[in-house]
Amino acid sequence: MSSGVISATDYFERRRLGPLAFEALVREREQARSRSHLSLDEELAIRTARVEELRRGVLWRNPGPPAPPPPAKTEPAWSRTAKKKPTYPWTVTLKRNARPGFEVHLSEGVCRSMIDSFSAAAPYRVETGGFLFGNQPLNSFGGSVCHASHPAPNAKHGSTTVSLGSEAAIRDELGLDQEYFRRVGCWHSHPTEDPTPSTADMDAWAQYLWARAGERHFEYVAIIVTPGSGGLGPEFHGWVTHGARGRFVCEPAALSDRSGYCS
Protein backbone atom coordinates (compact mmCIF):
# COMPACT_ATOMS: atom_id res chain seq x y z
CA MET A 1 0.00 0.00 0.00
CA SER A 2 2.81 2.41 0.83
CA SER A 3 4.37 1.99 -2.65
CA GLY A 4 1.05 2.69 -4.33
CA VAL A 5 1.04 -0.74 -6.11
CA ILE A 6 -1.64 -3.29 -5.18
CA SER A 7 -2.42 -6.73 -6.47
CA ALA A 8 -5.31 -7.56 -8.73
CA THR A 9 -7.06 -9.30 -5.83
CA ASP A 10 -6.74 -6.20 -3.64
CA TYR A 11 -7.91 -4.01 -6.54
CA PHE A 12 -11.18 -5.89 -6.97
CA GLU A 13 -11.58 -6.18 -3.19
CA ARG A 14 -11.23 -2.36 -2.91
CA ARG A 15 -13.90 -1.84 -5.56
CA ARG A 16 -16.25 -4.27 -3.82
CA LEU A 17 -15.84 -2.91 -0.29
CA GLY A 18 -15.18 0.75 -0.95
CA PRO A 19 -12.12 2.82 0.07
CA LEU A 20 -12.85 3.11 3.82
CA ALA A 21 -13.78 -0.52 4.40
CA PHE A 22 -10.81 -1.70 2.30
CA GLU A 23 -8.35 0.45 4.29
CA ALA A 24 -9.82 -0.99 7.50
CA LEU A 25 -9.33 -4.49 6.11
CA VAL A 26 -5.67 -3.76 5.26
CA ARG A 27 -5.05 -2.40 8.78
CA GLU A 28 -6.65 -5.52 10.23
CA ARG A 29 -4.28 -7.69 8.19
CA GLU A 30 -1.25 -5.70 9.36
CA GLN A 31 -2.38 -5.98 12.96
CA ALA A 32 -2.85 -9.74 12.50
CA ARG A 33 0.76 -10.05 11.25
CA SER A 34 2.02 -8.05 14.23
CA ARG A 35 0.11 -10.38 16.54
CA SER A 36 1.57 -13.57 15.05
CA HIS A 37 3.86 -14.07 18.08
CA LEU A 38 0.94 -13.88 20.56
CA SER A 39 -0.51 -16.91 22.29
CA LEU A 40 -3.98 -18.21 21.52
CA ASP A 41 -5.40 -16.75 24.75
CA GLU A 42 -3.99 -13.28 23.94
CA GLU A 43 -5.30 -13.47 20.37
CA LEU A 44 -8.74 -14.49 21.66
CA ALA A 45 -8.77 -11.57 24.12
CA ILE A 46 -7.90 -9.09 21.34
CA ARG A 47 -10.60 -10.48 19.05
CA THR A 48 -13.17 -10.38 21.86
CA ALA A 49 -12.35 -6.72 22.56
CA ARG A 50 -12.66 -6.02 18.85
CA VAL A 51 -16.13 -7.56 18.72
CA GLU A 52 -17.21 -5.40 21.69
CA GLU A 53 -15.97 -2.27 19.90
CA LEU A 54 -17.98 -3.18 16.81
CA ARG A 55 -21.07 -3.76 18.95
CA ARG A 56 -20.75 -0.26 20.45
CA GLY A 57 -20.45 1.19 16.97
CA VAL A 58 -16.80 2.22 17.27
CA LEU A 59 -15.41 3.03 13.82
CA TRP A 60 -12.31 1.26 12.57
CA ARG A 61 -10.74 4.49 11.46
CA ASN A 62 -9.79 7.30 13.80
CA PRO A 63 -12.56 9.87 13.68
CA GLY A 64 -10.12 12.68 14.41
CA PRO A 65 -10.67 15.64 16.71
CA PRO A 66 -14.30 16.68 17.33
CA ALA A 67 -15.67 19.45 15.17
CA PRO A 68 -15.69 22.85 16.86
CA PRO A 69 -19.14 24.04 18.01
CA PRO A 70 -20.90 26.49 15.71
CA PRO A 71 -20.45 30.12 16.68
CA ALA A 72 -23.19 31.46 18.92
CA LYS A 73 -25.68 33.72 17.23
CA THR A 74 -25.47 37.04 19.01
CA GLU A 75 -27.72 39.95 18.21
CA PRO A 76 -26.16 43.38 17.85
CA ALA A 77 -26.59 45.67 20.80
CA TRP A 78 -29.01 47.96 19.01
CA SER A 79 -31.43 45.11 18.22
CA ARG A 80 -31.47 43.96 21.86
CA THR A 81 -32.32 47.36 23.26
CA ALA A 82 -34.68 48.69 20.61
CA LYS A 83 -38.04 46.93 20.32
CA LYS A 84 -39.27 46.39 16.80
CA LYS A 85 -42.56 48.16 16.12
CA PRO A 86 -45.14 45.73 14.77
CA THR A 87 -46.48 46.35 11.30
CA TYR A 88 -50.17 46.04 10.45
CA PRO A 89 -52.08 46.00 7.16
CA TRP A 90 -54.03 49.06 8.30
CA THR A 91 -53.43 52.64 9.39
CA VAL A 92 -55.22 54.61 12.11
CA THR A 93 -55.31 58.40 12.16
CA LEU A 94 -56.21 60.09 15.45
CA LYS A 95 -58.29 63.27 15.14
CA ARG A 96 -58.24 64.29 18.78
CA ASN A 97 -59.78 67.75 18.34
CA ALA A 98 -62.47 66.81 15.83
CA ARG A 99 -66.01 67.90 16.62
CA PRO A 100 -68.07 64.87 17.68
CA GLY A 101 -70.43 63.82 14.92
CA PHE A 102 -71.14 60.38 16.36
CA GLU A 103 -73.44 59.96 19.37
CA VAL A 104 -73.70 56.89 21.60
CA HIS A 105 -76.76 56.42 23.81
CA LEU A 106 -76.07 54.43 26.97
CA SER A 107 -78.89 52.46 28.56
CA GLU A 108 -79.55 52.65 32.28
CA GLY A 109 -77.00 50.63 34.21
CA VAL A 110 -74.20 50.81 31.63
CA CYS A 111 -72.28 53.58 33.42
CA ARG A 112 -73.01 51.98 36.80
CA SER A 113 -71.45 48.71 35.63
CA MET A 114 -68.30 50.50 34.42
CA ILE A 115 -68.04 52.46 37.70
CA ASP A 116 -68.22 49.26 39.75
CA SER A 117 -65.38 47.62 37.78
CA PHE A 118 -63.37 50.85 37.82
CA SER A 119 -63.73 51.18 41.60
CA ALA A 120 -62.71 47.55 42.16
CA ALA A 121 -59.45 48.03 40.22
CA ALA A 122 -58.62 51.52 41.53
CA PRO A 123 -56.86 50.40 44.78
CA TYR A 124 -54.44 48.27 42.74
CA ARG A 125 -53.67 51.11 40.30
CA VAL A 126 -54.15 48.89 37.26
CA GLU A 127 -56.26 49.29 34.17
CA THR A 128 -59.47 47.34 33.74
CA GLY A 129 -62.20 47.15 31.14
CA GLY A 130 -64.80 45.09 29.35
CA PHE A 131 -66.95 44.81 26.25
CA LEU A 132 -69.86 46.94 25.09
CA PHE A 133 -72.97 45.26 23.68
CA GLY A 134 -75.94 46.66 21.81
CA ASN A 135 -79.23 45.32 20.48
CA GLN A 136 -78.72 46.93 17.07
CA PRO A 137 -75.63 47.44 14.90
CA LEU A 138 -74.08 50.90 14.78
CA ASN A 139 -74.55 53.26 11.88
CA SER A 140 -72.54 56.21 10.59
CA PHE A 141 -74.32 58.62 12.99
CA GLY A 142 -74.25 56.62 16.21
CA GLY A 143 -75.94 53.83 18.08
CA SER A 144 -76.82 52.54 21.51
CA VAL A 145 -75.16 50.42 24.19
CA CYS A 146 -77.36 48.26 26.41
CA HIS A 147 -74.72 46.45 28.46
CA ALA A 148 -71.13 46.99 29.62
CA SER A 149 -69.39 43.85 30.84
CA HIS A 150 -66.75 43.42 33.50
CA PRO A 151 -63.33 41.93 32.59
CA ALA A 152 -63.29 38.34 31.34
CA PRO A 153 -61.91 35.64 33.69
CA ASN A 154 -58.73 35.41 31.58
CA ALA A 155 -58.17 39.18 31.41
CA LYS A 156 -54.71 40.55 32.19
CA HIS A 157 -54.33 43.85 34.05
CA GLY A 158 -51.28 46.11 34.11
CA SER A 159 -50.44 49.61 35.25
CA THR A 160 -50.55 50.97 31.69
CA THR A 161 -52.29 48.23 29.71
CA VAL A 162 -55.13 45.74 29.92
CA SER A 163 -56.06 42.66 27.91
CA LEU A 164 -59.83 42.25 28.05
CA GLY A 165 -59.72 38.48 27.60
CA SER A 166 -62.21 36.29 25.78
CA GLU A 167 -65.52 37.66 24.57
CA ALA A 168 -66.88 34.10 24.46
CA ALA A 169 -66.10 33.65 28.17
CA ILE A 170 -68.11 36.77 29.02
CA ARG A 171 -71.03 35.62 26.89
CA ASP A 172 -71.05 32.21 28.58
CA GLU A 173 -70.80 33.73 32.06
CA LEU A 174 -73.56 36.31 31.57
CA GLY A 175 -75.70 34.29 29.16
CA LEU A 176 -75.57 36.92 26.40
CA ASP A 177 -77.18 35.68 23.20
CA GLN A 178 -75.15 36.24 20.01
CA GLU A 179 -78.17 37.43 18.04
CA TYR A 180 -79.62 39.82 20.60
CA PHE A 181 -76.42 41.18 22.16
CA ARG A 182 -74.06 42.42 19.45
CA ARG A 183 -70.57 43.58 20.36
CA VAL A 184 -70.36 47.22 19.32
CA GLY A 185 -67.22 48.26 21.20
CA CYS A 186 -65.28 48.07 24.43
CA TRP A 187 -64.34 50.19 27.42
CA HIS A 188 -61.26 50.44 29.62
CA SER A 189 -59.81 52.71 32.27
CA HIS A 190 -56.80 55.00 32.40
CA PRO A 191 -55.08 55.54 35.77
CA THR A 192 -54.45 59.21 34.88
CA GLU A 193 -56.79 61.97 33.79
CA ASP A 194 -55.58 61.77 30.18
CA PRO A 195 -58.41 60.26 28.08
CA THR A 196 -56.39 60.08 24.84
CA PRO A 197 -56.28 56.55 23.39
CA SER A 198 -52.83 55.05 22.98
CA THR A 199 -51.48 53.59 19.76
CA ALA A 200 -52.08 50.10 21.16
CA ASP A 201 -55.71 51.03 21.90
CA MET A 202 -56.37 52.27 18.37
CA ASP A 203 -54.61 49.29 16.79
CA ALA A 204 -56.80 46.91 18.81
CA TRP A 205 -59.97 48.72 17.69
CA ALA A 206 -58.83 48.79 14.07
CA GLN A 207 -57.95 45.10 14.23
CA TYR A 208 -61.51 44.27 15.25
CA LEU A 209 -62.87 46.18 12.25
CA TRP A 210 -60.27 44.70 9.93
CA ALA A 211 -61.12 41.12 10.96
CA ARG A 212 -64.83 41.73 10.33
CA ALA A 213 -64.66 43.66 7.09
CA GLY A 214 -66.87 41.08 5.39
CA GLU A 215 -69.59 41.55 8.02
CA ARG A 216 -69.94 45.27 7.18
CA HIS A 217 -68.60 46.46 10.53
CA PHE A 218 -67.50 50.04 9.86
CA GLU A 219 -67.75 51.64 13.33
CA TYR A 220 -66.33 50.62 16.67
CA VAL A 221 -67.16 52.46 19.92
CA ALA A 222 -64.72 52.80 22.79
CA ILE A 223 -65.19 54.45 26.19
CA ILE A 224 -62.19 55.45 28.30
CA VAL A 225 -62.88 55.95 32.01
CA THR A 226 -60.56 58.28 33.92
CA PRO A 227 -60.42 59.47 37.55
CA GLY A 228 -62.60 62.52 37.91
CA SER A 229 -60.99 65.86 38.64
CA GLY A 230 -61.68 67.30 42.09
CA GLY A 231 -62.89 64.00 43.52
CA LEU A 232 -66.21 64.13 41.66
CA GLY A 233 -66.06 60.51 40.52
CA PRO A 234 -65.01 58.83 37.28
CA GLU A 235 -65.38 60.59 33.94
CA PHE A 236 -66.38 58.91 30.68
CA HIS A 237 -64.85 59.78 27.30
CA GLY A 238 -66.24 58.40 24.07
CA TRP A 239 -64.28 57.50 20.94
CA VAL A 240 -65.30 55.98 17.65
CA THR A 241 -63.09 54.28 15.08
CA HIS A 242 -64.48 54.03 11.58
CA GLY A 243 -63.33 53.52 8.03
CA ALA A 244 -62.81 50.78 5.49
CA ARG A 245 -60.14 49.03 3.42
CA GLY A 246 -57.51 49.37 6.11
CA ARG A 247 -57.70 53.17 6.43
CA PHE A 248 -59.31 54.06 9.76
CA VAL A 249 -59.95 57.28 11.67
CA CYS A 250 -60.33 57.57 15.44
CA GLU A 251 -62.15 60.65 16.75
CA PRO A 252 -64.22 61.74 19.75
CA ALA A 253 -67.79 60.52 20.16
CA ALA A 254 -70.58 62.11 22.19
CA LEU A 255 -72.03 60.08 25.07
CA SER A 256 -75.53 60.44 26.50
CA ASP A 257 -77.45 58.59 29.20
CA ARG A 258 -80.53 59.14 31.32
CA SER A 259 -78.76 58.61 34.64
CA GLY A 260 -76.64 61.71 34.17
CA TYR A 261 -73.26 60.03 34.67
CA CYS A 262 -72.00 60.91 31.20
CA SER A 263 -73.58 64.35 30.87
C-alpha positions, 0 to 999 in steps of 0.5 A: 500500500505504501508503494502505491502498487496493489495486487489484482485481488486487492484491486477488486476487493477495494472496488467491492468494499469501498475505500474506507472498508478496504483500508480498514481491512488492510489495517486488520491484516497488518495488525494480525501479522504483528500479533503472530507471536501472541498466544492463543489466549492473547489473540482471543482476548484481542478479538473479543475486545474487537467484537465489543468495539464493533457492537458499540459502533466504534469506527475502525478508522480514527474519527479525528478531533471533534468538530468545533461548536458552531459560533453562537448567534449574538444579536447586535446591541441595538437590536437587543435594546430597541423593540421592533414596532409591529407592522399592520395592514391598516393605518389609524389616524387620530383626530383628537380635536375633531367635533363629535359627529357620532353619538352613543346612547347608553342604557340605564345601568351601563355607566353603573357597571363601568363604575363598579369595575373601575372602583374595584381596580382603583386600589391596585392602580391597574387598568381594567375594562370590558366589552360593550354590547348593543341590540342593534348594529351601529350606523354612521351617525351613532348607536346605543349600548345596552350592556357593559361587561366586566373583565373576562376571567382570563383578562390581564391587568397592568399599570398601563395596559389591559387585555380584556380576555375572551368575549366568548367567556363573558357571553357564557358567564352572563348568558348573552345571546349572540343574536340579541347582544351584538358587540359594538365596542369596548371600554377600559380605564386610564389611571391618569386623567388623560383620556387620549387613546394610545397607539395600542388602543387604536390598533386593537380597535382597528384590528376588530374592524379589519377582521370583520370587514366582510360583516360590514362592521365600519364603526367601533365604539370605545369608552375610556374611564378616567379618575374625575378631577376634584374628587367628583367621581369617574369621567367617561370619554367616548371615541369611535373608530371608523373607516374601510379598506384598512384606512381608519380614523379615530375621533371623539364621540358624544355620550348620552345617558338618562342617569346623568353620569356621562352628561 
